[in-house]
């Protein structure tokens, strides 16, 4: 039995290594959720302590005392795409918490013109159909408190479904792991995404593909690979709480986002690339919040082949009262034309306040 298991694992590893790992894959899972976190430039891996921790760092779910829920909607690329997020979490006992979240990123009502012109060269507008290209991710989270005081850990199991109309569909899964530790006013966190190399298996409708394969003369498209691998990523964070006055508090955070490949990040090598990000939050009576952050530090290559440092500012405000928290963020998750920033709203509900 052990020999059979060994050979199965060996064959499986050969299959994985034979595929091409992509530098950018399942990127809709890297956008971020929750206006509060986005307003701080996503620098929350060490401090996140509510239902949205299922996305940012599942270890933070251990701070939940009762059932919580969250909702967020955002428009992407000047309202071309829609980005939606819903989540809930609940304690299982004094030592563990369970959470679940669903993300949908989609472009709807796309015109399918593959049959617009028939074999005789005639145009028939009745052959135009509409389809959607959408990505879904269901994340199941589990957090637990180990023996060491103020140290938590958590894991995510992700089920991914991607659909491009009737042309292609894919299913995949992967795992994340997170860790948090607090020492008085200092907080530390690590989030490891896609630790098992998340993969998607695509099913492509070859009949549909053949209809567009030779649409451009001389550009005979090949059938794409059906296995898509997502390489691991890491996010490391440290933050500190400050008491400015009896009623006003300040939280500062510094995160390092690590991709194990060469990118345009300001710290880049063939082994790994590192993008630092800074964020802060000022609160009044833990009820009114003002947030800001700097993220997405990149080395841009200009037309004259010189490089320039670019960065993204973020801003946010929030209000919490009687278990309901409403947050707003002005950030750039993706925009085109004159729309330089995106307006994002999110809502979180703590049902403990209603019991």
N, C-alpha and C positions, 0 to 999 in steps of 0.2 A: 504493500500500500504506500509506504514511504517513497519507494522508487518511482511509482506512478506519479505521485504528487510532485516529486523532483523534476521529472521529465515534462510534466504539464507546465510547471513554473518556468523551466528552461525555454520551452517553445514559446511561451507567452512573452518572455523577455526578449527573445529574438524578434518576435513580431513587432514589439514596441520600438526596439532600436532600429528596425528596418524602415520605420516611418520617419518623415521629416518633421522635426519639431519647429513650429512657427514662432517667430519673434512676437507677433501680435496675433492673438487668437482669443475668442470669446471676450473681446474688448468691452462689450456692454456690461460685463461684470466688474469693470474697473472704473466706471463713472462715479460711483458713490451714491449714497442714500442719505436722507434726512437733511433738511435745510440748516439745522444747528451745526452739524459736522461740516457741511459744505461751506458755511460761512467762516469757519475756522481753517479753511484750506485743507480739510481732511486730516488734521493732526489730532486724532482722537483715539488712537490705538491704545494709549496707556490710561485713558480716563473714561472711556465710554462705559456707561453703567445703566443703560435702559434697554428697551426691547430692540433697538437698532443694533445692539452689540452682536446680534446674529450675523450681521454683515461685516462690521468693522473688526470685531474681536470677540468670539463667542465666550471667552473667559469672563467678560464684563457682565454677562447675564446673571452671574452670581449675586449681583447687587440688587436684583429685583426681589421685592417682598410679596408682591401679589401679581395677578394677571395684568399685562399691559398690551396695548395695541398701537399700531402706527400706520399712517397713510401718507403717500407723497405722489404728486403728479408734476411732471415737467415736460415742456416742449423742447424738442431737440432740432437743431438745424433750422431755425426760423420757422418752427411749427410744422416742418415736414414730417418729423418722426415724433412719436409719443412715448414717454418713459413713465412707467407706473410701478409703484412699490407698495406692498401691504405686508404687515408682519404682526405676529403676536408671540408672547412668551408667558410662561407660568412656572412657578416653583413646583417641583415634584415632592420635595421634602426640604428639611433644613440644610441638606448637603448637596442638592443638585437642582438644576433648572433646565427646562426644555423650551425650545423656541422653533418657530417655523416662519419662513418668509417666501414671498413670490415676487419676482421681478419680470416685467414684460417690457421689451423695447421693440417697437414696431413701426413700420411704414405701411399705411393702409391705402387702399384704392389706387393701386398702381395699374397703369394701362398695359394689358398684354396685347401687343400688336404682332405677335409671331405669325398669325394667320390673316393679317390685314390684306396682304396681296396673295392671290391664289396662283396656281401653276400657270395660268394663262396671262398673268400680269394685270389682272383686274383688281381694283380696290373695292373691298366690301367692308364698310364700317360696322356691319352687324356682327362681324367676327371678332370685334374688340371685346375683351373681357377684363374684369378687374380682379386683382389678387393682392395679397398682403405678404410682406416679408417681415417675419417677427421672430424674436428670440425670447425664450422663457427660461427661467432658472428657479427651481424649487429647492430651498435650502432648509435642511433639518439640523438644528443645533442642540448640543448638549454641553452643559457646563457643570463643573464639580469643584468642591472645595477640598483640597488635600489637607494633610496633617498640619503643614506649616501655616501659621496664622497670617492672614491678609494676603495669601497667595492663592490664585485661582487659575484653572485651566479649562479649555473648552475645545470642542471639535465640531466641524461642519461636514455634512454629507450633502453634496450638490447633485441634483438631477437636472440636466440641461436638455432642452428641446429647441431646435431651430427649424424654421420652415420658410421656404421660398415658394409660395403658392403651391402649385402641383408639380413644380420643376424638381424640387429636392427637399428632403427632410433629413434631420439627423437627431440622434439621441446620444447622450454621453453622461459621464458622471466623474466626480472627483472629490477630494477631501481637503479641508483646511484645518489648521490647528492654531490655537492662540493661548497666550499666557499673560497674566497680569500680577503685579506685586505692588503693594503700597507700604510705605514707611513714613509715618507721620504725614507731612505735607508733600512728600515726593511720590510720584507714581511712575511705574515702568511697565512697558507692554511690548509684546512681540506677536505679530500675526504672520503665519506662514501659509500662503495661498497655493493651492494646487500641489500639495506636497507629494502626491503620488503621480504627478504628471497627468492632469485632466485630459481626457480624450473624447472626441466626438466621432461617431461612425455615421457617414452620410449615405443616404440612399437616393441616387439620382435617376430620374426618369429618362432613360436613354432615348426613348421615342421623342419626347419633348426636346431633348438636347440636340437630336439630329435635325430638327426643324430650324435651328438657329446656328448650327455648327458652321455652315458655309455661307452665312449671311453676308460676310464681307469677303470679296474675292481675294484669294491669296493669303487669307488669314484663317487657315483651317484649324479651328480650336480643338485641342485634345480634351478628353474627358478628365476632369480634375481628380486628384487623389480623394479617396473615400474615407481616409482616416486623418483626423486633424488633432494634433497634440498641442497642449498648452504647457509651457515650461513653468516651473515653480517661480514664485515671487515672495519677497519678504518685506515687511514693514516693521520698523523698530521705532519706539517712541519713548520719550521721557517728558514729564511735566511737573509743575510745582504750583501749589496753591498759596496765595498770599492774602492776608487780611489787611486791606488798606485802611478801613475804619471798622467800627462795630457793625455797620450795615452793608458795607461794600467790600466785595471780594474780587480777587483777580486770579485767573488761571492762565499760565503760559505753557506752551507745548512746543516741542521740537521733535519732528519725525524724520526718518530716513527711509525712503522707498527704494528697494533694491530689486533690480531685474538681473537675472544671470545670463546676460547677453550684452552686446555692445549697442548703445543707443545714443541719442543726442543729449543725454543728461550731462550736467556740468562735471560730474565725476564719472568717467567712462573708460572701460578697458574691455579686452576680449573676454575676460572671465565674468565681470559684473559691472553694472552701471548703477550709480547712486544719485537720487534726487532728494535733496533736503527740502523741508517745508516747515514753516513757522506759523503758529496761530496763537490767539489769545481770546479770553472771554472775561468780561467784566459783568458782575451780577450785583443787583441791589435786592437784599433780603431773599436771595435765591428765587426771585419772582420775575424780575425784569433783567434781560440780558442784552449786552452789546458785544459783538464778535468781529474779528478780523483775521486775516491770514495772508500769507504769501506762499504760493505753490507753483508747480510746473516750471521750475527753473531749467531752461534748455539752452544749448548752444546752437543758434541758428546760423546756417550757411547762407550768405548773401550772394547776389548775382556775380559780384567780383571775386567770389570764393573766399572772402574774408568771413570771420565769425562774429556774432553779436549775441550777448546774453539777453534772453527774454524771460519774463516772469509774469505770473498771473496774480493780481490782487483779488481778495475776496472780502465780502462784508456781509454782516447778518445781524438781525435783532430777534428777540424772542420774548414770550410772555407765558408764565405758568400760574395757574390759579385753580384750586379745587380739583386737582387731578388731571386737568386738561392743559396741554402745552401746545402753543402755536408758534411756529418759527418761520422766518423769512430769510432768504439768502439772495444776494446779488453776486453772481459768479458767472464764469464762462465755461459751462460744461460742453458747449458746442454752439457756434453761431456763425452766420454768414452775412455778407453785405454790411449794412450799417448797424445791424443788431449785434453790438459788441458783447453784450452780457445777457444772461438768462435770469429771469425772476422765478424763484423756486419757493413754494410754500409746503409745509408739512405739518401734520397734526399727530400728537401722541396722547394717549389716554391711559391713566393709571387707575384701574378699577378699585384699588384700595380706598380711594377717597370717597367712593359711593357706597361703601358697606357700612 
